[in-house]
Amino acid sequence: MESTIGLFKTEVIKPQRPWKTLSHVELATAEWVDWYNHRRLHGEIGHIPPAEYEANFYRATTNLQVTANI
């Protein structure tokens, strides 16, 4: 978690100083989080975005579930 916060500060907060309003910081944070979760390619999971990896995981586990007939 600390490295993620450091990455966020390095990529978003520090380069865009000084911030004019809190709403500018909030918007930049929301945009960065969206990029981080939906478009960033993550090398440890096959160079796909984390959201895509998670969707693939849940699709695969849903298909593997067995239903019991009672």
N, CA, C and O atoms as CSV, one atom per row, in Angstrom:
chain,resi,resn,atom,element,x,y,z
A,1,MET,N,N,0.821,-1.178,0.000
A,1,MET,CA,C,0.000,0.000,0.000
A,1,MET,C,C,0.871,1.250,0.000
A,1,MET,O,O,0.558,2.221,-0.689
A,2,GLU,N,N,1.941,1.238,0.751
A,2,GLU,CA,C,2.795,2.421,0.810
A,2,GLU,C,C,3.402,2.736,-0.546
A,2,GLU,O,O,3.545,3.908,-0.894
A,3,SER,N,N,3.765,1.718,-1.320
A,3,SER,CA,C,4.342,1.990,-2.625
A,3,SER,C,C,3.297,2.554,-3.580
A,3,SER,O,O,3.638,3.355,-4.452
A,4,THR,N,N,2.036,2.158,-3.439
A,4,THR,CA,C,0.967,2.709,-4.263
A,4,THR,C,C,0.748,4.182,-3.941
A,4,THR,O,O,0.585,5.002,-4.844
A,5,ILE,N,N,0.745,4.509,-2.671
A,5,ILE,CA,C,0.588,5.911,-2.273
A,5,ILE,C,C,1.774,6.733,-2.772
A,5,ILE,O,O,1.596,7.852,-3.253
A,6,GLY,N,N,2.963,6.191,-2.660
A,6,GLY,CA,C,4.147,6.882,-3.164
A,6,GLY,C,C,4.080,7.106,-4.666
A,6,GLY,O,O,4.432,8.179,-5.157
A,7,LEU,N,N,3.629,6.096,-5.392
A,7,LEU,CA,C,3.466,6.211,-6.839
A,7,LEU,C,C,2.456,7.299,-7.177
A,7,LEU,O,O,2.687,8.109,-8.074
A,8,PHE,N,N,1.340,7.317,-6.460
A,8,PHE,CA,C,0.307,8.332,-6.669
A,8,PHE,C,C,0.861,9.739,-6.422
A,8,PHE,O,O,0.631,10.653,-7.213
A,9,LYS,N,N,1.581,9.898,-5.332
A,9,LYS,CA,C,2.150,11.213,-5.020
A,9,LYS,C,C,3.152,11.644,-6.090
A,9,LYS,O,O,3.170,12.804,-6.501
A,10,THR,N,N,3.982,10.705,-6.537
A,10,THR,CA,C,5.008,11.014,-7.530
A,10,THR,C,C,4.404,11.335,-8.891
A,10,THR,O,O,4.879,12.236,-9.582
A,11,GLU,N,N,3.359,10.604,-9.282
A,11,GLU,CA,C,2.782,10.790,-10.609
A,11,GLU,C,C,1.732,11.885,-10.687
A,11,GLU,O,O,1.550,12.493,-11.743
A,12,VAL,N,N,1.032,12.149,-9.577
A,12,VAL,CA,C,-0.103,13.073,-9.648
A,12,VAL,C,C,0.083,14.304,-8.769
A,12,VAL,O,O,0.029,15.433,-9.256
A,13,ILE,N,N,0.298,14.089,-7.498
A,13,ILE,CA,C,0.269,15.199,-6.553
A,13,ILE,C,C,1.441,16.160,-6.736
A,13,ILE,O,O,1.230,17.362,-6.898
A,14,LYS,N,N,2.651,15.658,-6.713
A,14,LYS,CA,C,3.825,16.537,-6.762
A,14,LYS,C,C,3.985,17.267,-8.095
A,14,LYS,O,O,4.273,18.463,-8.076
A,15,PRO,N,N,3.816,16.622,-9.247
A,15,PRO,CA,C,4.028,17.336,-10.514
A,15,PRO,C,C,3.020,18.453,-10.784
A,15,PRO,O,O,3.326,19.392,-11.519
A,16,GLN,N,N,1.840,18.364,-10.210
A,16,GLN,CA,C,0.799,19.333,-10.525
A,16,GLN,C,C,0.657,20.430,-9.463
A,16,GLN,O,O,-0.315,21.186,-9.484
A,17,ARG,N,N,1.610,20.521,-8.544
A,17,ARG,CA,C,1.559,21.577,-7.529
A,17,ARG,C,C,1.771,22.928,-8.156
A,17,ARG,O,O,2.440,22.996,-9.187
A,18,PRO,N,N,1.266,23.983,-7.628
A,18,PRO,CA,C,0.321,24.044,-6.515
A,18,PRO,C,C,-1.104,23.789,-7.002
A,18,PRO,O,O,-1.495,24.225,-8.084
A,19,TRP,N,N,-1.853,23.089,-6.196
A,19,TRP,CA,C,-3.248,22.794,-6.502
A,19,TRP,C,C,-4.096,24.025,-6.176
A,19,TRP,O,O,-3.889,24.675,-5.151
A,20,LYS,N,N,-5.040,24.335,-7.043
A,20,LYS,CA,C,-5.864,25.528,-6.836
A,20,LYS,C,C,-6.991,25.281,-5.840
A,20,LYS,O,O,-7.250,26.112,-4.970
A,21,THR,N,N,-7.660,24.138,-5.970
A,21,THR,CA,C,-8.776,23.833,-5.069
A,21,THR,C,C,-8.766,22.357,-4.727
A,21,THR,O,O,-8.118,21.547,-5.390
A,22,LEU,N,N,-9.489,22.034,-3.693
A,22,LEU,CA,C,-9.641,20.637,-3.298
A,22,LEU,C,C,-10.343,19.841,-4.390
A,22,LEU,O,O,-10.028,18.669,-4.593
A,23,SER,N,N,-11.273,20.446,-5.086
A,23,SER,CA,C,-11.987,19.718,-6.147
A,23,SER,C,C,-11.045,19.325,-7.283
A,23,SER,O,O,-11.265,18.300,-7.929
A,24,HIS,N,N,-10.002,20.114,-7.541
A,24,HIS,CA,C,-9.005,19.725,-8.540
A,24,HIS,C,C,-8.252,18.472,-8.099
A,24,HIS,O,O,-7.983,17.584,-8.907
A,25,VAL,N,N,-7.921,18.408,-6.830
A,25,VAL,CA,C,-7.231,17.233,-6.287
A,25,VAL,C,C,-8.152,16.014,-6.350
A,25,VAL,O,O,-7.715,14.925,-6.722
A,26,GLU,N,N,-9.402,16.190,-5.994
A,26,GLU,CA,C,-10.363,15.085,-6.025
A,26,GLU,C,C,-10.544,14.541,-7.434
A,26,GLU,O,O,-10.572,13.326,-7.630
A,27,LEU,N,N,-10.666,15.423,-8.414
A,27,LEU,CA,C,-10.834,14.987,-9.800
A,27,LEU,C,C,-9.585,14.268,-10.300
A,27,LEU,O,O,-9.691,13.223,-10.942
A,28,ALA,N,N,-8.415,14.809,-10.020
A,28,ALA,CA,C,-7.168,14.164,-10.435
A,28,ALA,C,C,-7.017,12.797,-9.777
A,28,ALA,O,O,-6.538,11.852,-10.404
A,29,THR,N,N,-7.423,12.691,-8.520
A,29,THR,CA,C,-7.360,11.405,-7.805
A,29,THR,C,C,-8.293,10.391,-8.446
A,29,THR,O,O,-7.904,9.245,-8.671
A,30,ALA,N,N,-9.515,10.799,-8.742
A,30,ALA,CA,C,-10.481,9.889,-9.369
A,30,ALA,C,C,-9.986,9.423,-10.739
A,30,ALA,O,O,-10.125,8.248,-11.081
A,31,GLU,N,N,-9.416,10.326,-11.513
A,31,GLU,CA,C,-8.886,9.959,-12.831
A,31,GLU,C,C,-7.725,8.977,-12.706
A,31,GLU,O,O,-7.634,8.022,-13.477
A,32,TRP,N,N,-6.833,9.209,-11.735
A,32,TRP,CA,C,-5.685,8.325,-11.558
A,32,TRP,C,C,-6.127,6.936,-11.092
A,32,TRP,O,O,-5.612,5.928,-11.575
A,33,VAL,N,N,-7.071,6.882,-10.162
A,33,VAL,CA,C,-7.574,5.589,-9.668
A,33,VAL,C,C,-8.244,4.827,-10.803
A,33,VAL,O,O,-8.077,3.612,-10.913
A,34,ASP,N,N,-9.000,5.522,-11.646
A,34,ASP,CA,C,-9.626,4.862,-12.794
A,34,ASP,C,C,-8.563,4.287,-13.721
A,34,ASP,O,O,-8.678,3.143,-14.159
A,35,TRP,N,N,-7.527,5.070,-14.023
A,35,TRP,CA,C,-6.442,4.570,-14.859
A,35,TRP,C,C,-5.752,3.378,-14.189
A,35,TRP,O,O,-5.491,2.366,-14.841
A,36,TYR,N,N,-5.459,3.493,-12.906
A,36,TYR,CA,C,-4.727,2.463,-12.172
A,36,TYR,C,C,-5.469,1.131,-12.186
A,36,TYR,O,O,-4.844,0.073,-12.269
A,37,ASN,N,N,-6.798,1.177,-12.106
A,37,ASN,CA,C,-7.587,-0.047,-12.038
A,37,ASN,C,C,-8.047,-0.569,-13.391
A,37,ASN,O,O,-8.249,-1.774,-13.539
A,38,HIS,N,N,-8.219,0.303,-14.384
A,38,HIS,CA,C,-8.862,-0.120,-15.629
A,38,HIS,C,C,-7.993,-0.059,-16.878
A,38,HIS,O,O,-8.339,-0.698,-17.873
A,39,ARG,N,N,-6.900,0.664,-16.880
A,39,ARG,CA,C,-6.097,0.773,-18.091
A,39,ARG,C,C,-4.619,0.440,-17.889
A,39,ARG,O,O,-3.923,0.158,-18.864
A,40,ARG,N,N,-4.134,0.465,-16.673
A,40,ARG,CA,C,-2.721,0.181,-16.392
A,40,ARG,C,C,-2.447,-1.295,-16.683
A,40,ARG,O,O,-3.181,-2.170,-16.224
A,41,LEU,N,N,-1.407,-1.561,-17.433
A,41,LEU,CA,C,-1.033,-2.941,-17.724
A,41,LEU,C,C,-0.115,-3.442,-16.615
A,41,LEU,O,O,0.924,-2.841,-16.340
A,42,HIS,N,N,-0.497,-4.528,-15.991
A,42,HIS,CA,C,0.222,-5.075,-14.838
A,42,HIS,C,C,1.007,-6.305,-15.284
A,42,HIS,O,O,0.429,-7.296,-15.730
A,43,GLY,N,N,2.317,-6.229,-15.159
A,43,GLY,CA,C,3.190,-7.293,-15.638
A,43,GLY,C,C,3.037,-8.618,-14.915
A,43,GLY,O,O,3.216,-9.667,-15.534
A,44,GLU,N,N,2.721,-8.611,-13.654
A,44,GLU,CA,C,2.620,-9.843,-12.870
A,44,GLU,C,C,1.362,-10.651,-13.195
A,44,GLU,O,O,1.259,-11.815,-12.807
A,45,ILE,N,N,0.420,-10.052,-13.891
A,45,ILE,CA,C,-0.827,-10.769,-14.208
A,45,ILE,C,C,-1.042,-10.878,-15.718
A,45,ILE,O,O,-2.178,-10.953,-16.186
A,46,GLY,N,N,0.046,-10.885,-16.467
A,46,GLY,CA,C,-0.049,-11.113,-17.901
A,46,GLY,C,C,-0.212,-9.866,-18.749
A,46,GLY,O,O,-0.738,-9.936,-19.859
A,47,HIS,N,N,0.226,-8.742,-18.246
A,47,HIS,CA,C,0.155,-7.469,-18.973
A,47,HIS,C,C,-1.261,-7.122,-19.394
A,47,HIS,O,O,-1.513,-6.715,-20.529
A,48,ILE,N,N,-2.182,-7.293,-18.449
A,48,ILE,CA,C,-3.562,-6.865,-18.642
A,48,ILE,C,C,-3.949,-5.976,-17.456
A,48,ILE,O,O,-3.321,-6.047,-16.400
A,49,PRO,N,N,-4.973,-5.144,-17.623
A,49,PRO,CA,C,-5.397,-4.295,-16.507
A,49,PRO,C,C,-5.964,-5.115,-15.353
A,49,PRO,O,O,-6.542,-6.179,-15.579
A,50,PRO,N,N,-5.807,-4.635,-14.121
A,50,PRO,CA,C,-6.330,-5.366,-12.966
A,50,PRO,C,C,-7.835,-5.643,-13.042
A,50,PRO,O,O,-8.270,-6.723,-12.642
A,51,ALA,N,N,-8.631,-4.713,-13.535
A,51,ALA,CA,C,-10.081,-4.931,-13.624
A,51,ALA,C,C,-10.395,-6.074,-14.580
A,51,ALA,O,O,-11.306,-6.862,-14.326
A,52,GLU,N,N,-9.654,-6.170,-15.671
A,52,GLU,CA,C,-9.860,-7.267,-16.621
A,52,GLU,C,C,-9.471,-8.605,-15.994
A,52,GLU,O,O,-10.167,-9.605,-16.174
A,53,TYR,N,N,-8.367,-8.621,-15.265
A,53,TYR,CA,C,-7.929,-9.840,-14.586
A,53,TYR,C,C,-8.981,-10.301,-13.582
A,53,TYR,O,O,-9.300,-11.488,-13.512
A,54,GLU,N,N,-9.517,-9.363,-12.808
A,54,GLU,CA,C,-10.540,-9.697,-11.822
A,54,GLU,C,C,-11.803,-10.233,-12.496
A,54,GLU,O,O,-12.389,-11.208,-12.025
A,55,ALA,N,N,-12.223,-9.604,-13.591
A,55,ALA,CA,C,-13.405,-10.078,-14.317
A,55,ALA,C,C,-13.175,-11.488,-14.846
A,55,ALA,O,O,-14.065,-12.335,-14.766
A,56,ASN,N,N,-11.981,-11.744,-15.389
A,56,ASN,CA,C,-11.660,-13.095,-15.884
A,56,ASN,C,C,-11.681,-14.110,-14.748
A,56,ASN,O,O,-12.161,-15.229,-14.922
A,57,PHE,N,N,-11.161,-13.723,-13.586
A,57,PHE,CA,C,-11.139,-14.624,-12.434
A,57,PHE,C,C,-12.557,-15.008,-12.014
A,57,PHE,O,O,-12.859,-16.187,-11.830
A,58,TYR,N,N,-13.427,-14.000,-11.863
A,58,TYR,CA,C,-14.788,-14.299,-11.422
A,58,TYR,C,C,-15.570,-15.061,-12.478
A,58,TYR,O,O,-16.409,-15.894,-12.135
A,59,ARG,N,N,-15.316,-14.797,-13.753
A,59,ARG,CA,C,-15.974,-15.550,-14.820
A,59,ARG,C,C,-15.551,-17.027,-14.748
A,59,ARG,O,O,-16.380,-17.924,-14.899
A,60,ALA,N,N,-14.268,-17.263,-14.520
A,60,ALA,CA,C,-13.762,-18.637,-14.452
A,60,ALA,C,C,-14.280,-19.355,-13.216
A,60,ALA,O,O,-14.641,-20.528,-13.299
A,61,THR,N,N,-14.325,-18.681,-12.073
A,61,THR,CA,C,-14.792,-19.357,-10.861
A,61,THR,C,C,-16.297,-19.570,-10.891
A,61,THR,O,O,-16.786,-20.542,-10.315
A,62,THR,N,N,-17.039,-18.694,-11.541
A,62,THR,CA,C,-18.489,-18.881,-11.661
A,62,THR,C,C,-18.784,-20.085,-12.531
A,62,THR,O,O,-19.710,-20.843,-12.241
A,63,ASN,N,N,-18.011,-20.278,-13.599
A,63,ASN,CA,C,-18.225,-21.414,-14.491
A,63,ASN,C,C,-17.867,-22.746,-13.835
A,63,ASN,O,O,-18.369,-23.795,-14.238
A,64,LEU,N,N,-16.994,-22.702,-12.821
A,64,LEU,CA,C,-16.552,-23.930,-12.179
A,64,LEU,C,C,-17.420,-24.354,-11.011
A,64,LEU,O,O,-17.281,-25.476,-10.523
A,65,GLN,N,N,-18.312,-23.491,-10.548
A,65,GLN,CA,C,-19.130,-23.830,-9.403
A,65,GLN,C,C,-20.095,-24.962,-9.741
A,65,GLN,O,O,-20.679,-25.017,-10.823
A,66,VAL,N,N,-20.234,-25.852,-8.782
A,66,VAL,CA,C,-21.135,-26.997,-8.949
A,66,VAL,C,C,-22.369,-26.748,-8.091
A,66,VAL,O,O,-22.257,-26.372,-6.924
A,67,THR,N,N,-23.520,-26.956,-8.662
A,67,THR,CA,C,-24.743,-26.789,-7.900
A,67,THR,C,C,-25.214,-28.150,-7.395
A,67,THR,O,O,-25.138,-29.149,-8.111
A,68,ALA,N,N,-25.693,-28.176,-6.175
A,68,ALA,CA,C,-26.175,-29.428,-5.585
A,68,ALA,C,C,-27.669,-29.548,-5.850
A,68,ALA,O,O,-28.426,-28.595,-5.663
A,69,ASN,N,N,-28.077,-30.721,-6.284
A,69,ASN,CA,C,-29.496,-30.993,-6.489
A,69,ASN,C,C,-30.048,-31.660,-5.239
A,69,ASN,O,O,-29.597,-32.733,-4.837
A,70,ILE,N,N,-31.013,-31.020,-4.645
A,70,ILE,CA,C,-31.575,-31.580,-3.417
A,70,ILE,C,C,-32.972,-32.039,-3.681
A,70,ILE,O,O,-33.636,-32.547,-2.777
